[in-house]
């Protein structure tokens, strides 16, 4: 799953992207539970065009 991040991705007025991200997290948890080799990896691949300083720590720690 590819997360295309911009500074407005988690905008408080428009919740679609936040809901999409939560859906990706839920699906990731379901699928990772069935695959033993991916226990310390994720299925969400963030692509950051700009706004790295706005990137939430939850996402930042998963890619570094």
PDB file of N, CA, C and O in Angstrom:
ATOM      1  N   UNK A   1       0.845  -1.160   0.000  1.00  0.00           N
ATOM      2  CA  UNK A   1       0.000   0.000   0.000  1.00  0.00           C
ATOM      3  C   UNK A   1       0.892   1.225   0.000  1.00  0.00           C
ATOM      4  O   UNK A   1       1.854   1.300   0.764  1.00  0.00           O
ATOM      5  N   UNK A   2       0.582   2.161  -0.836  1.00  0.00           N
ATOM      6  CA  UNK A   2       1.412   3.353  -0.979  1.00  0.00           C
ATOM      7  C   UNK A   2       0.689   4.555  -0.380  1.00  0.00           C
ATOM      8  O   UNK A   2      -0.438   4.870  -0.764  1.00  0.00           O
ATOM      9  N   UNK A   3       1.345   5.218   0.561  1.00  0.00           N
ATOM     10  CA  UNK A   3       0.837   6.423   1.189  1.00  0.00           C
ATOM     11  C   UNK A   3       1.591   7.596   0.565  1.00  0.00           C
ATOM     12  O   UNK A   3       2.797   7.734   0.771  1.00  0.00           O
ATOM     13  N   UNK A   4       0.897   8.437  -0.193  1.00  0.00           N
ATOM     14  CA  UNK A   4       1.520   9.614  -0.810  1.00  0.00           C
ATOM     15  C   UNK A   4       1.281  10.779   0.142  1.00  0.00           C
ATOM     16  O   UNK A   4       0.183  11.331   0.211  1.00  0.00           O
ATOM     17  N   UNK A   5       2.338  11.143   0.879  1.00  0.00           N
ATOM     18  CA  UNK A   5       2.200  12.142   1.942  1.00  0.00           C
ATOM     19  C   UNK A   5       2.518  13.547   1.448  1.00  0.00           C
ATOM     20  O   UNK A   5       3.508  13.772   0.751  1.00  0.00           O
ATOM     21  N   UNK A   6       1.655  14.486   1.825  1.00  0.00           N
ATOM     22  CA  UNK A   6       1.888  15.923   1.672  1.00  0.00           C
ATOM     23  C   UNK A   6       1.529  16.550   3.028  1.00  0.00           C
ATOM     24  O   UNK A   6       0.901  15.885   3.852  1.00  0.00           O
ATOM     25  N   UNK A   7       1.905  17.790   3.278  1.00  0.00           N
ATOM     26  CA  UNK A   7       1.597  18.403   4.576  1.00  0.00           C
ATOM     27  C   UNK A   7       0.103  18.401   4.929  1.00  0.00           C
ATOM     28  O   UNK A   7      -0.237  18.454   6.111  1.00  0.00           O
ATOM     29  N   UNK A   8      -0.778  18.343   3.958  1.00  0.00           N
ATOM     30  CA  UNK A   8      -2.218  18.362   4.236  1.00  0.00           C
ATOM     31  C   UNK A   8      -2.822  16.962   4.341  1.00  0.00           C
ATOM     32  O   UNK A   8      -4.044  16.827   4.400  1.00  0.00           O
ATOM     33  N   UNK A   9      -1.994  15.926   4.367  1.00  0.00           N
ATOM     34  CA  UNK A   9      -2.514  14.554   4.396  1.00  0.00           C
ATOM     35  C   UNK A   9      -3.415  14.311   5.606  1.00  0.00           C
ATOM     36  O   UNK A   9      -4.458  13.670   5.478  1.00  0.00           O
ATOM     37  N   UNK A  10      -3.028  14.810   6.766  1.00  0.00           N
ATOM     38  CA  UNK A  10      -3.838  14.658   7.968  1.00  0.00           C
ATOM     39  C   UNK A  10      -4.544  15.965   8.325  1.00  0.00           C
ATOM     40  O   UNK A  10      -4.566  16.363   9.489  1.00  0.00           O
ATOM     41  N   UNK A  11      -5.108  16.619   7.343  1.00  0.00           N
ATOM     42  CA  UNK A  11      -5.825  17.877   7.519  1.00  0.00           C
ATOM     43  C   UNK A  11      -7.029  17.672   8.432  1.00  0.00           C
ATOM     44  O   UNK A  11      -7.768  16.699   8.283  1.00  0.00           O
ATOM     45  N   UNK A  12      -7.222  18.580   9.368  1.00  0.00           N
ATOM     46  CA  UNK A  12      -8.317  18.433  10.333  1.00  0.00           C
ATOM     47  C   UNK A  12      -9.694  18.704   9.730  1.00  0.00           C
ATOM     48  O   UNK A  12     -10.702  18.260  10.280  1.00  0.00           O
ATOM     49  N   UNK A  13      -9.756  19.418   8.621  1.00  0.00           N
ATOM     50  CA  UNK A  13     -11.045  19.719   7.985  1.00  0.00           C
ATOM     51  C   UNK A  13     -11.487  18.622   7.015  1.00  0.00           C
ATOM     52  O   UNK A  13     -12.684  18.427   6.802  1.00  0.00           O
ATOM     53  N   UNK A  14     -10.545  17.920   6.439  1.00  0.00           N
ATOM     54  CA  UNK A  14     -10.848  16.870   5.459  1.00  0.00           C
ATOM     55  C   UNK A  14     -10.237  15.568   5.971  1.00  0.00           C
ATOM     56  O   UNK A  14      -9.018  15.399   5.958  1.00  0.00           O
ATOM     57  N   UNK A  15     -11.083  14.660   6.417  1.00  0.00           N
ATOM     58  CA  UNK A  15     -10.641  13.458   7.115  1.00  0.00           C
ATOM     59  C   UNK A  15     -10.409  12.252   6.207  1.00  0.00           C
ATOM     60  O   UNK A  15     -10.041  11.184   6.697  1.00  0.00           O
ATOM     61  N   UNK A  16     -10.614  12.393   4.901  1.00  0.00           N
ATOM     62  CA  UNK A  16     -10.545  11.233   4.015  1.00  0.00           C
ATOM     63  C   UNK A  16      -9.191  10.524   4.098  1.00  0.00           C
ATOM     64  O   UNK A  16      -9.144   9.301   4.226  1.00  0.00           O
ATOM     65  N   UNK A  17      -8.115  11.260   4.029  1.00  0.00           N
ATOM     66  CA  UNK A  17      -6.780  10.636   4.038  1.00  0.00           C
ATOM     67  C   UNK A  17      -6.482   9.978   5.384  1.00  0.00           C
ATOM     68  O   UNK A  17      -5.848   8.924   5.429  1.00  0.00           O
ATOM     69  N   UNK A  18      -6.929  10.583   6.467  1.00  0.00           N
ATOM     70  CA  UNK A  18      -6.725   9.972   7.781  1.00  0.00           C
ATOM     71  C   UNK A  18      -7.504   8.667   7.884  1.00  0.00           C
ATOM     72  O   UNK A  18      -7.005   7.689   8.440  1.00  0.00           O
ATOM     73  N   UNK A  19      -8.717   8.643   7.355  1.00  0.00           N
ATOM     74  CA  UNK A  19      -9.505   7.411   7.344  1.00  0.00           C
ATOM     75  C   UNK A  19      -8.861   6.362   6.441  1.00  0.00           C
ATOM     76  O   UNK A  19      -8.846   5.176   6.770  1.00  0.00           O
ATOM     77  N   UNK A  20      -8.335   6.799   5.313  1.00  0.00           N
ATOM     78  CA  UNK A  20      -7.634   5.891   4.404  1.00  0.00           C
ATOM     79  C   UNK A  20      -6.412   5.285   5.093  1.00  0.00           C
ATOM     80  O   UNK A  20      -6.163   4.085   4.968  1.00  0.00           O
ATOM     81  N   UNK A  21      -5.656   6.096   5.811  1.00  0.00           N
ATOM     82  CA  UNK A  21      -4.481   5.611   6.523  1.00  0.00           C
ATOM     83  C   UNK A  21      -4.881   4.594   7.593  1.00  0.00           C
ATOM     84  O   UNK A  21      -4.240   3.552   7.729  1.00  0.00           O
ATOM     85  N   UNK A  22      -5.929   4.891   8.346  1.00  0.00           N
ATOM     86  CA  UNK A  22      -6.385   3.953   9.371  1.00  0.00           C
ATOM     87  C   UNK A  22      -6.825   2.633   8.740  1.00  0.00           C
ATOM     88  O   UNK A  22      -6.577   1.562   9.295  1.00  0.00           O
ATOM     89  N   UNK A  23      -7.473   2.713   7.587  1.00  0.00           N
ATOM     90  CA  UNK A  23      -7.862   1.504   6.870  1.00  0.00           C
ATOM     91  C   UNK A  23      -6.649   0.695   6.435  1.00  0.00           C
ATOM     92  O   UNK A  23      -6.661  -0.534   6.504  1.00  0.00           O
ATOM     93  N   UNK A  24      -5.596   1.384   5.984  1.00  0.00           N
ATOM     94  CA  UNK A  24      -4.356   0.700   5.607  1.00  0.00           C
ATOM     95  C   UNK A  24      -3.731   0.026   6.821  1.00  0.00           C
ATOM     96  O   UNK A  24      -3.254  -1.105   6.725  1.00  0.00           O
ATOM     97  N   UNK A  25      -3.730   0.716   7.972  1.00  0.00           N
ATOM     98  CA  UNK A  25      -3.168   0.140   9.197  1.00  0.00           C
ATOM     99  C   UNK A  25      -3.941  -1.116   9.613  1.00  0.00           C
ATOM    100  O   UNK A  25      -3.341  -2.123   9.988  1.00  0.00           O
ATOM    101  N   UNK A  26      -5.262  -1.050   9.545  1.00  0.00           N
ATOM    102  CA  UNK A  26      -6.083  -2.202   9.913  1.00  0.00           C
ATOM    103  C   UNK A  26      -5.817  -3.395   8.991  1.00  0.00           C
ATOM    104  O   UNK A  26      -5.649  -4.523   9.455  1.00  0.00           O
ATOM    105  N   UNK A  27      -5.780  -3.137   7.701  1.00  0.00           N
ATOM    106  CA  UNK A  27      -5.522  -4.192   6.728  1.00  0.00           C
ATOM    107  C   UNK A  27      -4.113  -4.754   6.890  1.00  0.00           C
ATOM    108  O   UNK A  27      -3.899  -5.960   6.764  1.00  0.00           O
ATOM    109  N   UNK A  28      -3.157  -3.871   7.170  1.00  0.00           N
ATOM    110  CA  UNK A  28      -1.777  -4.301   7.405  1.00  0.00           C
ATOM    111  C   UNK A  28      -1.712  -5.261   8.591  1.00  0.00           C
ATOM    112  O   UNK A  28      -1.045  -6.292   8.511  1.00  0.00           O
ATOM    113  N   UNK A  29      -2.392  -4.936   9.684  1.00  0.00           N
ATOM    114  CA  UNK A  29      -2.390  -5.791  10.873  1.00  0.00           C
ATOM    115  C   UNK A  29      -2.979  -7.167  10.559  1.00  0.00           C
ATOM    116  O   UNK A  29      -2.453  -8.188  11.003  1.00  0.00           O
ATOM    117  N   UNK A  30      -4.070  -7.190   9.793  1.00  0.00           N
ATOM    118  CA  UNK A  30      -4.695  -8.457   9.415  1.00  0.00           C
ATOM    119  C   UNK A  30      -3.746  -9.315   8.580  1.00  0.00           C
ATOM    120  O   UNK A  30      -3.593 -10.510   8.830  1.00  0.00           O
ATOM    121  N   UNK A  31      -3.124  -8.702   7.604  1.00  0.00           N
ATOM    122  CA  UNK A  31      -2.265  -9.455   6.689  1.00  0.00           C
ATOM    123  C   UNK A  31      -0.937  -9.853   7.315  1.00  0.00           C
ATOM    124  O   UNK A  31      -0.444 -10.952   7.062  1.00  0.00           O
ATOM    125  N   UNK A  32      -0.354  -8.986   8.120  1.00  0.00           N
ATOM    126  CA  UNK A  32       0.922  -9.319   8.751  1.00  0.00           C
ATOM    127  C   UNK A  32       0.762 -10.453   9.759  1.00  0.00           C
ATOM    128  O   UNK A  32       1.705 -11.209   9.994  1.00  0.00           O
ATOM    129  N   UNK A  33      -0.409 -10.578  10.348  1.00  0.00           N
ATOM    130  CA  UNK A  33      -0.657 -11.655  11.279  1.00  0.00           C
ATOM    131  C   UNK A  33      -0.631 -13.024  10.612  1.00  0.00           C
ATOM    132  O   UNK A  33      -0.456 -14.042  11.282  1.00  0.00           O
ATOM    133  N   UNK A  34      -0.805 -13.048   9.306  1.00  0.00           N
ATOM    134  CA  UNK A  34      -0.826 -14.308   8.564  1.00  0.00           C
ATOM    135  C   UNK A  34       0.502 -14.646   7.913  1.00  0.00           C
ATOM    136  O   UNK A  34       0.665 -15.740   7.371  1.00  0.00           O
ATOM    137  N   UNK A  35       1.459 -13.718   7.957  1.00  0.00           N
ATOM    138  CA  UNK A  35       2.756 -13.920   7.305  1.00  0.00           C
ATOM    139  C   UNK A  35       3.844 -13.862   8.367  1.00  0.00           C
ATOM    140  O   UNK A  35       4.067 -12.808   8.961  1.00  0.00           O
ATOM    141  N   UNK A  36       4.514 -14.959   8.612  1.00  0.00           N
ATOM    142  CA  UNK A  36       5.535 -15.002   9.657  1.00  0.00           C
ATOM    143  C   UNK A  36       6.788 -14.213   9.298  1.00  0.00           C
ATOM    144  O   UNK A  36       7.391 -13.598  10.177  1.00  0.00           O
ATOM    145  N   UNK A  37       7.191 -14.215   8.042  1.00  0.00           N
ATOM    146  CA  UNK A  37       8.441 -13.575   7.636  1.00  0.00           C
ATOM    147  C   UNK A  37       8.394 -12.051   7.703  1.00  0.00           C
ATOM    148  O   UNK A  37       9.439 -11.411   7.595  1.00  0.00           O
ATOM    149  N   UNK A  38       7.230 -11.457   7.874  1.00  0.00           N
ATOM    150  CA  UNK A  38       7.092 -10.005   7.869  1.00  0.00           C
ATOM    151  C   UNK A  38       6.781  -9.455   9.260  1.00  0.00           C
ATOM    152  O   UNK A  38       6.203  -8.375   9.381  1.00  0.00           O
ATOM    153  N   UNK A  39       7.152 -10.179  10.299  1.00  0.00           N
ATOM    154  CA  UNK A  39       6.776  -9.766  11.644  1.00  0.00           C
ATOM    155  C   UNK A  39       7.357  -8.410  12.056  1.00  0.00           C
ATOM    156  O   UNK A  39       6.752  -7.716  12.873  1.00  0.00           O
ATOM    157  N   UNK A  40       8.502  -8.019  11.519  1.00  0.00           N
ATOM    158  CA  UNK A  40       9.100  -6.734  11.894  1.00  0.00           C
ATOM    159  C   UNK A  40       9.090  -5.735  10.741  1.00  0.00           C
ATOM    160  O   UNK A  40       9.860  -4.775  10.749  1.00  0.00           O
ATOM    161  N   UNK A  41       8.237  -5.949   9.762  1.00  0.00           N
ATOM    162  CA  UNK A  41       8.158  -5.065   8.602  1.00  0.00           C
ATOM    163  C   UNK A  41       6.731  -4.578   8.443  1.00  0.00           C
ATOM    164  O   UNK A  41       5.826  -5.029   9.146  1.00  0.00           O
ATOM    165  N   UNK A  42       6.538  -3.658   7.519  1.00  0.00           N
ATOM    166  CA  UNK A  42       5.206  -3.149   7.255  1.00  0.00           C
ATOM    167  C   UNK A  42       4.849  -3.259   5.794  1.00  0.00           C
ATOM    168  O   UNK A  42       5.710  -3.498   4.947  1.00  0.00           O
ATOM    169  N   UNK A  43       3.581  -3.086   5.504  1.00  0.00           N
ATOM    170  CA  UNK A  43       3.096  -3.147   4.130  1.00  0.00           C
ATOM    171  C   UNK A  43       2.747  -1.771   3.580  1.00  0.00           C
ATOM    172  O   UNK A  43       2.327  -1.651   2.429  1.00  0.00           O
ATOM    173  N   UNK A  44       2.919  -0.727   4.398  1.00  0.00           N
ATOM    174  CA  UNK A  44       2.619   0.636   3.971  1.00  0.00           C
ATOM    175  C   UNK A  44       3.927   1.304   3.583  1.00  0.00           C
ATOM    176  O   UNK A  44       4.853   1.394   4.388  1.00  0.00           O
ATOM    177  N   UNK A  45       3.996   1.773   2.341  1.00  0.00           N
ATOM    178  CA  UNK A  45       5.202   2.424   1.824  1.00  0.00           C
ATOM    179  C   UNK A  45       4.922   3.913   1.655  1.00  0.00           C
ATOM    180  O   UNK A  45       4.253   4.302   0.698  1.00  0.00           O
ATOM    181  N   UNK A  46       5.418   4.756   2.560  1.00  0.00           N
ATOM    182  CA  UNK A  46       5.176   6.189   2.438  1.00  0.00           C
ATOM    183  C   UNK A  46       6.076   6.829   1.385  1.00  0.00           C
ATOM    184  O   UNK A  46       7.277   6.567   1.328  1.00  0.00           O
ATOM    185  N   UNK A  47       5.476   7.661   0.564  1.00  0.00           N
ATOM    186  CA  UNK A  47       6.203   8.478  -0.406  1.00  0.00           C
ATOM    187  C   UNK A  47       5.992   9.920   0.032  1.00  0.00           C
ATOM    188  O   UNK A  47       4.861  10.406   0.053  1.00  0.00           O
ATOM    189  N   UNK A  48       7.083  10.608   0.383  1.00  0.00           N
ATOM    190  CA  UNK A  48       6.991  11.970   0.917  1.00  0.00           C
ATOM    191  C   UNK A  48       7.503  12.939  -0.137  1.00  0.00           C
ATOM    192  O   UNK A  48       8.704  12.989  -0.401  1.00  0.00           O
ATOM    193  N   UNK A  49       6.605  13.708  -0.741  1.00  0.00           N
ATOM    194  CA  UNK A  49       7.000  14.698  -1.744  1.00  0.00           C
ATOM    195  C   UNK A  49       7.525  15.966  -1.092  1.00  0.00           C
ATOM    196  O   UNK A  49       8.511  16.549  -1.545  1.00  0.00           O
ATOM    197  N   UNK A  50       6.864  16.381  -0.035  1.00  0.00           N
ATOM    198  CA  UNK A  50       7.290  17.565   0.717  1.00  0.00           C
ATOM    199  C   UNK A  50       6.633  17.492   2.089  1.00  0.00           C
ATOM    200  O   UNK A  50       5.661  16.761   2.282  1.00  0.00           O
ATOM    201  N   UNK A  51       7.158  18.238   3.021  1.00  0.00           N
ATOM    202  CA  UNK A  51       6.588  18.272   4.355  1.00  0.00           C
ATOM    203  C   UNK A  51       7.113  17.193   5.274  1.00  0.00           C
ATOM    204  O   UNK A  51       6.388  16.710   6.144  1.00  0.00           O
ATOM    205  N   UNK A  52       8.371  16.808   5.092  1.00  0.00           N
ATOM    206  CA  UNK A  52       8.948  15.778   5.965  1.00  0.00           C
ATOM    207  C   UNK A  52       8.883  16.191   7.432  1.00  0.00           C
ATOM    208  O   UNK A  52       8.747  15.343   8.313  1.00  0.00           O
ATOM    209  N   UNK A  53       8.979  17.492   7.692  1.00  0.00           N
ATOM    210  CA  UNK A  53       8.905  17.984   9.066  1.00  0.00           C
ATOM    211  C   UNK A  53       7.498  17.829   9.652  1.00  0.00           C
ATOM    212  O   UNK A  53       7.335  17.881  10.871  1.00  0.00           O
ATOM    213  N   UNK A  54       6.486  17.641   8.808  1.00  0.00           N
ATOM    214  CA  UNK A  54       5.100  17.439   9.255  1.00  0.00           C
ATOM    215  C   UNK A  54       4.744  15.962   9.383  1.00  0.00           C
ATOM    216  O   UNK A  54       3.652  15.625   9.841  1.00  0.00           O
ATOM    217  N   UNK A  55       5.644  15.089   8.988  1.00  0.00           N
ATOM    218  CA  UNK A  55       5.386  13.654   9.000  1.00  0.00           C
ATOM    219  C   UNK A  55       5.239  13.158  10.438  1.00  0.00           C
ATOM    220  O   UNK A  55       6.138  13.364  11.253  1.00  0.00           O
ATOM    221  N   UNK A  56       4.118  12.508  10.759  1.00  0.00           N
ATOM    222  CA  UNK A  56       3.931  12.006  12.125  1.00  0.00           C
ATOM    223  C   UNK A  56       5.000  10.982  12.508  1.00  0.00           C
ATOM    224  O   UNK A  56       5.490  10.236  11.661  1.00  0.00           O
ATOM    225  N   UNK A  57       5.349  10.958  13.777  1.00  0.00           N
ATOM    226  CA  UNK A  57       6.384  10.035  14.258  1.00  0.00           C
ATOM    227  C   UNK A  57       6.049   8.585  13.977  1.00  0.00           C
ATOM    228  O   UNK A  57       6.947   7.789  13.702  1.00  0.00           O
ATOM    229  N   UNK A  58       4.777   8.225  14.038  1.00  0.00           N
ATOM    230  CA  UNK A  58       4.362   6.849  13.768  1.00  0.00           C
ATOM    231  C   UNK A  58       4.798   6.397  12.371  1.00  0.00           C
ATOM    232  O   UNK A  58       5.217   5.255  12.181  1.00  0.00           O
ATOM    233  N   UNK A  59       4.696   7.290  11.415  1.00  0.00           N
ATOM    234  CA  UNK A  59       5.094   6.969  10.042  1.00  0.00           C
ATOM    235  C   UNK A  59       6.594   7.112   9.884  1.00  0.00           C
ATOM    236  O   UNK A  59       7.236   6.294   9.226  1.00  0.00           O
ATOM    237  N   UNK A  60       7.151   8.145  10.484  1.00  0.00           N
ATOM    238  CA  UNK A  60       8.578   8.416  10.369  1.00  0.00           C
ATOM    239  C   UNK A  60       9.429   7.271  10.913  1.00  0.00           C
ATOM    240  O   UNK A  60      10.421   6.894  10.288  1.00  0.00           O
ATOM    241  N   UNK A  61       9.065   6.721  12.050  1.00  0.00           N
ATOM    242  CA  UNK A  61       9.843   5.629  12.637  1.00  0.00           C
ATOM    243  C   UNK A  61       9.723   4.357  11.832  1.00  0.00           C
ATOM    244  O   UNK A  61      10.609   3.504  11.891  1.00  0.00           O
ATOM    245  N   UNK A  62       8.650   4.208  11.082  1.00  0.00           N
ATOM    246  CA  UNK A  62       8.482   3.019  10.257  1.00  0.00           C
ATOM    247  C   UNK A  62       9.312   3.024   8.997  1.00  0.00           C
ATOM    248  O   UNK A  62       9.493   1.972   8.383  1.00  0.00           O
ATOM    249  N   UNK A  63       9.836   4.196   8.578  1.00  0.00           N
ATOM    250  CA  UNK A  63      10.601   4.252   7.330  1.00  0.00           C
ATOM    251  C   UNK A  63      12.071   4.521   7.544  1.00  0.00           C
ATOM    252  O   UNK A  63      12.844   4.463   6.587  1.00  0.00           O
ATOM    253  N   UNK A  64      12.489   4.814   8.761  1.00  0.00           N
ATOM    254  CA  UNK A  64      13.887   5.129   8.973  1.00  0.00           C
ATOM    255  C   UNK A  64      14.617   4.007   9.665  1.00  0.00           C
ATOM    256  O   UNK A  64      15.817   4.116   9.919  1.00  0.00           O
TER     257      UNK A  64
END
